[in-house]
Structure formats: structure tokens, C-alpha cells
Amino acid sequence: LFRIGEKVYERKDIEVMNPRGLTLKCSHFQPIEAHRPSVKLPVVIYLHGNCGSRLDALECVTALLPTNITVFAFDFSGSGLSEGDFVTLGYYECQDLAAVVDYLLLSKTVSRIGCWGRSMGAVTAIMYGSRDPSIGAIVADSPFASLHQVMMELVQGYRSW
């Protein structure tokens, strides 16, 4: 439990299975029941960048919770504490996001869903959101425009080691 102003909030840790059978480690930041204005609240799913984790969502938590918007953060497969050995810069991450969206819709505790992504997470939000009408809004912070260019830059970076 933690407090922002007069309200008390909780972090509920959850595991969600993606379509490839990998366990995603997740955290849902929300008001405790006594401070929850309604059963269903809007949620923003935070999508971290390459080499990031769900911890990157903490700045969003303090900005969004006081406005009665919950925050759902998770480690993409191959990142943080989730299972998996690698990231795909958006391809399989869309499947991870789909599993999270399904979980949230089945929970019956969310009224609307938005995504806030950074870099790889922003690309994932755009790719996934373009085909799922349940995503009502996307904040895309620093998405890359060309996967080919990003891959070439990563290869050049590794060669210089």
C-alpha cells in the first residue's frame, strides 16, 4: 500500500500468460477498494522500451492515479522478470500486449483502455492499437520509424564492442 495525497493505493502483482506460453510479470496500480470511486475505472497500460522494464512506469503512476486512472505495467517477454530470452522490437510484444488487454477486459474492472509506450513500447502500442478498437488512446513517446534502421544501428553498436 502507498499514499498519494489523501488517497491510498495498492500495487497488485499478477502473472499473465502470452500466446507463446511465456509468463509475463505484471503490476496493476489502483486505488484500494475504499477509495475507488467506481468498480470500473480507466486504465493506461505502460509499455516500456528495449532494455526497460515495468519499473519505468512509476512516473506515470504518480501522474495518473490521482486522476482516477489506474496504471497497468508489465515486463515484455524477454525483459525484466518475465520469461523469455529476447525482445523482437514490437513483433512478439504485440502478442504480449494482446494477452494483457484480454486479461484487463475479462477482469471487468476497466472502463476504457489507453496505452503509453516508450520507444519499442510506443511502436508496439501503435501496431497493436491500429487493429484493436478497445484501445481508446495512445501516447507514443519516441517510437522508431524504421525497424530496419534500428536493427542496423544495434548491429553496428554490437560490432564496436
N, C-alpha and C positions, 0 to 999 in steps of 0.2 A: 504494500500500500504506500501511496505517496500523496502529497498535497500540493495543489497549485491554488493559491489564494485560499478561499474558504472551502473549496470542494476537495473531496477525497477520491482518488482514482486507484485503479489496480492494473497490474500487468498480468495477463493470463497467458501462460505459455502453452502452446498447442503443437501437435505434430500433424502434418498433412502429408498424405502420400500422393506423389505425382504419377502421371500415367506410365512412367518408366519403372515404377516400383521403388523409387527413392524417397526416403523420408525427409521432409522439409521442416526445419525448426522455425517456429513462428511465435510471435508475441502480439497480443491484442491489448492495446492500451485503451481503457474505457472507464467511465465513472462507476463507482460502486453502486449497487442497486439502490441504496437510499438517496443517492444524489443524481440518479438517472431520470431525466425529465420525461422520457417515454421508453417503451420497450424497444422500439426501432429507432435507431439513430443513423445518420450518415456516417460513412467510413471512408477514409483515404488509405489506400494501400500504398505503402512506401516501397519503392523498388531501387535497391542500391546499385552502384556501378561495379565494374570489373574491379576485383581486389577489395571490394567493400563487404559490408555485412549489415544485418538489421540494426546494429548499433548506430548506423548513420542516420536513422530515423529520429533520434532523440530530439533534435532541434525542431522537428515537425510536431512532436508530441506536445511540447510546451506552447507552441503556437496554435494548435488546433483543438486540443481538449477543452480549453476554456470557452470555446465557441460551440460546444456540444457536438463536435465532430470527432469520432473515435479514430484511432490510428492502428492499422494492422501492418506489421513489419515482419519480413521473413528473410531467411538466408536462401538465395537461389541454390539449386543443386550444384555441388562443386564449390560452394562458398560457405564461409562461416562454419557453423556446426551442422549444417545439412549434409546428407550423404551425397556422394558423387565425387568424381576425380577432376572434373574440368568444367569450365563455362564455355558457352558457344556464342557469346556476344549477342544473344537475342533469340536464337532459333529454338533451342530446348527451353529457354527461360519463359517463352510464351506458354509452354505446357505447364510449367510451374505456376505461372500466374492463373491459368485456367483452373487448376486444382484449388488454388486459394479462393478464387471467385466462387467456384462451386461450393466450397466449404461455407463461405460467408452467406450465400443465398440460402443454403439449407439450414443455417443457424436461426433464421427468422428474426435476427436482431438488428439487421441493417435496412435502412430505408432507401439509401442511394449509395452508389459506389463511385469513387473517384480514384485516380492513380496519380502519384507524384513520383516521377522517376528521374534518376540522375545518370547521365552517360548511357551505359548499357541498359540500365533500368528505364531510361527515357525511351530508348529505341524499342524495348520490349513493350512498354505501355502503348506506344504508337501502333506497333504491329498488331498487338492483341486488341486494342481498343477499336481499331478500324473494322473489326469483324464481330464485335460483341456489343450489342446495343444496351446491355446493362451497365456499361461504363459511361457515366454521365459527364465526366470531365477528366482532363489530363493536364498535369503540369509537367512539361518536358524540359528539364534542366540539362543543357549541354548534350543533346543527342548527336551522334555522329551521322554524317550524311552518306558516307560510303564505307560499307563493310570491307571492301577490297582495300581501300586506303588504310583503314585501321589495322587490318591484318598485315599489310606490308610494313607499316610503322612498328608493329610489335615484333615482326621477324628481324627488322633492322636493329631494334633495341637489343634483342637476344644475341645477335651476331657480335655486337660490340662488347659483350661480356668476355 
